[in-house]
Amino acid sequence: MLHATVKGKSALHERYLGRRDEGERRVHEEDEITSAIFGPLDFMAPGEVARFWHSVLRVSGKGSFFPDGAPEITEVQLWSRRPARSARFVEPDAVVRLRWPGGEQRVLLVELKWRAPLSGEDQLHHQWNEYLTAEERECALHLFIAPETSAAPAPASEGADVWLVNDEVRLLPVTWLRIRGALAEYCRENSALGRWASAVDGFLDKLKMRRFSGFIGFEVAASIPLELPDRVFWRGAIHED
């Protein structure tokens, strides 16, 4: 899927941008994107898996969450289910478990969104409280990955204290552009991680998750006066018949 999209051999990704075939009612966009991007991590060596996620955490301000060194075991589970008090089950998009030689463990609980809202205001709360055990929450981080992350509870909002563990907020909103920032570190690397990172980066580019490339070549349509008044008002677009 990644290679076919990047090489222009498939137009399937256009479904993730809103295109629908005649009579097509539903496209499982998020599930397919989750599988295409994160599924291959389940086949990589523990050190490769940890390097990618460490980069994601670092560009998001949580680079010290992992212990030093490479883990000896990693496990990537997609759509793992557990019984829940508030529903029949709770099913995060991904759960990444890492264990280091000294026995130290980390858990990444991951919820991904593409072009859909959260399933209710409490979806992330239920995942954190009902999927993870109390022991797992001590070593876990909850990642909410989306094109924009304003739907994630703010650290100071009501109910957000459920993610407060040892005086540290364990809910981490991550945009898809930050994921591309983490991938960029490995795209030129001749390794399994590098080849995967390059393919995923190209895949996200096809989905119009474009990196900011600066203001080179930026042109202003109207001239700007050298001197401006103290107050400037924007009147919006003026349409003339």
Salt bridges, closest charged atoms under 4 A:
GLU14 OE1 - ARG19 NH1 2.99
ASP21 OD1 - ARG19 NH2 3.70
GLU24 OE2 - ARG15 NH1 2.37
GLU29 OE2 - ARG20 NH2 3.28
GLU29 OE2 - ARG115 NE 3.29
GLU30 OE1 - LYS113 NZ 3.63
ASP31 OD2 - HIS28 ND1 3.95
GLU32 OE2 - ARG15 NH2 3.42
GLU48 OE1 - ARG51 NH2 2.93
GLU72 OE2 - ARG99 NE 3.83
GLU91 OE2 - ARG81 NE 2.61
GLU104 OE2 - ARG106 NH2 3.00
GLU111 OE2 - LYS113 NZ 3.63
GLU130 OE2 - HIS126 ND1 3.09
GLU136 OE1 - ARG82 NH1 2.85
GLU136 OE2 - ARG97 NH1 2.92
GLU168 OE2 - LYS62 NZ 3.11
GLU168 OE1 - ARG170 NE 3.08
GLU185 OE2 - ARG58 NH2 2.02
GLU189 OE2 - ARG51 NH2 2.51
ASP201 OD1 - ARG180 NE 2.81
ASP201 OD1 - ARG211 NH2 2.76
ASP205 OD1 - ARG180 NH1 3.20
ASP205 OD1 - ARG210 NE 3.15
